[in-house]
Every structure is written in C-alpha cells, then in structure tokens.
Amino acid sequence: MSLSESIKNMRMKALLSQEELAKALGVSAGTINRWEHGKTKPNISAMKNIRAFCAQNDLPYEKIESEWLKDKE
C-alpha cells in the first residue's frame, strides 16, 4: 500500500471527509487531496499531527509512518 492509500484509508476509517480531516490536522482540504492522490507528501510537522490524530482516534499509524519513511529514502 502506498502512502497516499494509507492516508486515505486512515481518513475513511475515521469516517471523515477530506475537509473534516484537514480541519483536524490544521491543513487545507486541498493539501489532503494532494496527499491522497500522491501529488505531495506530508512534511514532518504534518506527520506529527497525523500521529497525534491516530492516537486520539485509536487508528493505526505504523503503516503511514513506514510508507512515509520509505518515500524519504
């Protein structure tokens, strides 16, 4: 699974729209859309927010992190 698919899966498991997830993470809906379509990747600050969001909502974070790290190599 790619990073973009992992982010979309996380959002879908949380039952949120792109706009709702964007608000929760403090980014724009367009940013979420670009992440989910693989056009851009979250920066380190966004990854910290994603990790906190996953922890607060009992969602798995490890796959997102491993895909993000793999993309950084």
Backbone as CSV, one residue per row, in Angstrom:
resi,resn,N_x,N_y,N_z,CA_x,CA_y,CA_z,C_x,C_y,C_z
1,MET,0.853,-1.177,0.000,0.000,0.000,0.000,0.899,1.242,0.000
2,SER,0.527,2.221,-0.754,1.303,3.452,-0.841,0.945,4.405,0.294
3,LEU,1.755,5.435,0.450,1.475,6.457,1.458,0.126,7.108,1.197
4,SER,-0.153,7.430,-0.057,-1.426,8.087,-0.375,-2.612,7.197,-0.015
5,GLU,-2.503,5.906,-0.287,-3.576,4.965,0.062,-3.716,4.827,1.574
6,SER,-2.587,4.832,2.270,-2.613,4.720,3.731,-3.305,5.920,4.365
7,ILE,-3.030,7.115,3.845,-3.662,8.321,4.372,-5.167,8.293,4.099
8,LYS,-5.534,7.885,2.894,-6.956,7.812,2.562,-7.659,6.774,3.431
9,ASN,-7.022,5.626,3.637,-7.597,4.585,4.498,-7.813,5.095,5.911
10,MET,-6.829,5.837,6.443,-6.948,6.397,7.784,-8.155,7.322,7.849
11,ARG,-8.310,8.170,6.851,-9.437,9.106,6.821,-10.769,8.357,6.746
12,MET,-10.822,7.341,5.905,-12.059,6.586,5.749,-12.417,5.833,7.042
13,LYS,-11.417,5.274,7.728,-11.682,4.579,8.992,-12.201,5.544,10.047
14,ALA,-11.770,6.802,9.963,-12.240,7.819,10.910,-13.600,8.380,10.498
15,LEU,-14.098,7.951,9.332,-15.391,8.406,8.800,-15.429,9.925,8.617
16,LEU,-14.347,10.469,8.069,-14.246,11.910,7.866,-14.142,12.245,6.385
17,SER,-14.626,13.421,6.036,-14.405,13.948,4.689,-12.991,14.531,4.643
18,GLN,-12.533,14.852,3.460,-11.225,15.497,3.341,-11.220,16.814,4.107
19,GLU,-12.310,17.547,4.045,-12.403,18.833,4.739,-12.326,18.653,6.251
20,GLU,-13.005,17.636,6.765,-13.002,17.389,8.211,-11.622,16.965,8.700
21,LEU,-10.951,16.099,7.934,-9.598,15.687,8.318,-8.649,16.875,8.241
22,ALA,-8.811,17.703,7.218,-7.958,18.884,7.073,-8.078,19.777,8.303
23,LYS,-9.293,19.987,8.756,-9.515,20.828,9.934,-8.861,20.206,11.164
24,ALA,-8.999,18.901,11.320,-8.416,18.203,12.465,-6.888,18.278,12.469
25,LEU,-6.287,18.305,11.269,-4.827,18.314,11.163,-4.249,19.716,10.997
26,GLY,-5.116,20.709,10.823,-4.637,22.073,10.654,-4.021,22.358,9.297
27,VAL,-4.552,21.687,8.267,-4.102,21.930,6.886,-5.336,22.204,6.026
28,SER,-5.111,22.530,4.765,-6.244,22.785,3.872,-6.777,21.472,3.296
29,ALA,-8.021,21.518,2.844,-8.615,20.349,2.195,-7.840,19.995,0.925
30,GLY,-7.331,21.009,0.247,-6.526,20.769,-0.947,-5.263,19.990,-0.628
31,THR,-4.690,20.244,0.535,-3.496,19.504,0.963,-3.832,18.037,1.153
32,ILE,-4.953,17.745,1.804,-5.381,16.352,1.991,-5.588,15.694,0.630
33,ASN,-6.224,16.398,-0.285,-6.463,15.873,-1.625,-5.139,15.544,-2.319
34,ARG,-4.170,16.438,-2.226,-2.859,16.185,-2.860,-2.154,15.003,-2.224
35,TRP,-2.263,14.854,-0.894,-1.663,13.691,-0.225,-2.312,12.414,-0.716
36,GLU,-3.640,12.407,-0.788,-4.369,11.192,-1.164,-4.178,10.820,-2.629
37,HIS,-3.818,11.772,-3.452,-3.575,11.482,-4.866,-2.086,11.340,-5.178
38,GLY,-1.251,11.379,-4.144,0.177,11.153,-4.305,0.927,12.296,-4.965
39,LYS,0.327,13.470,-5.009,0.985,14.618,-5.648,1.993,15.277,-4.723
40,THR,1.714,15.245,-3.423,2.650,15.739,-2.417,2.615,14.785,-1.235
41,LYS,3.564,14.985,-0.319,3.646,14.155,0.875,3.648,15.057,2.104
42,PRO,3.143,14.560,3.224,3.165,15.361,4.450,4.592,15.687,4.873
43,ASN,4.798,16.883,5.420,6.101,17.218,5.972,6.180,16.671,7.399
44,ILE,7.302,16.886,8.059,7.495,16.314,9.394,6.476,16.850,10.392
45,SER,6.138,18.108,10.292,5.141,18.704,11.187,3.776,18.057,10.977
46,ALA,3.393,17.865,9.730,2.118,17.216,9.425,2.115,15.769,9.911
47,MET,3.256,15.099,9.800,3.334,13.712,10.273,3.128,13.642,11.785
48,LYS,3.636,14.614,12.509,3.413,14.654,13.955,1.931,14.833,14.255
49,ASN,1.267,15.676,13.475,-0.173,15.884,13.656,-0.966,14.631,13.297
50,ILE,-0.532,13.930,12.246,-1.194,12.680,11.854,-1.023,11.637,12.958
51,ARG,0.178,11.555,13.509,0.432,10.593,14.596,-0.480,10.891,15.793
52,ALA,-0.580,12.161,16.168,-1.436,12.546,17.292,-2.901,12.243,16.982
53,PHE,-3.333,12.530,15.756,-4.714,12.247,15.345,-4.996,10.753,15.444
54,CYS,-4.079,9.940,14.963,-4.268,8.486,15.020,-4.348,8.007,16.468
55,ALA,-3.495,8.542,17.330,-3.505,8.143,18.739,-4.823,8.530,19.403
56,GLN,-5.307,9.719,19.120,-6.550,10.203,19.724,-7.767,9.418,19.246
57,ASN,-7.691,8.900,18.032,-8.842,8.212,17.437,-8.656,6.705,17.330
58,ASP,-7.637,6.182,18.019,-7.368,4.743,18.050,-7.251,4.157,16.638
59,LEU,-6.478,4.855,15.805,-6.241,4.411,14.430,-4.786,3.989,14.285
60,PRO,-4.492,3.007,13.442,-3.100,2.593,13.251,-2.282,3.666,12.533
61,TYR,-1.085,3.899,13.034,-0.195,4.909,12.455,1.031,4.274,11.802
62,GLU,1.403,3.072,12.218,2.663,2.465,11.806,2.810,2.352,10.293
63,LYS,1.739,1.972,9.605,1.807,1.810,8.139,2.047,3.155,7.462
64,ILE,1.386,4.183,7.932,1.587,5.524,7.361,3.032,5.943,7.560
65,GLU,3.532,5.742,8.770,4.917,6.129,9.068,5.913,5.354,8.210
66,SER,5.727,4.046,8.099,6.680,3.249,7.316,6.655,3.633,5.841
67,GLU,5.459,3.907,5.300,5.362,4.345,3.901,6.011,5.717,3.723
68,TRP,5.813,6.616,4.675,6.417,7.956,4.605,7.933,7.853,4.638
69,LEU,8.457,7.011,5.540,9.915,6.841,5.643,10.474,6.195,4.381
70,LYS,9.750,5.235,3.812,10.200,4.581,2.597,10.282,5.594,1.450
71,ASP,9.315,6.504,1.380,9.320,7.528,0.339,10.472,8.517,0.515
72,LYS,10.960,8.665,1.759,12.034,9.610,2.034,13.393,9.076,1.611
73,GLU,13.498,7.752,1.424,14.787,7.131,1.057,15.161,7.414,-0.375
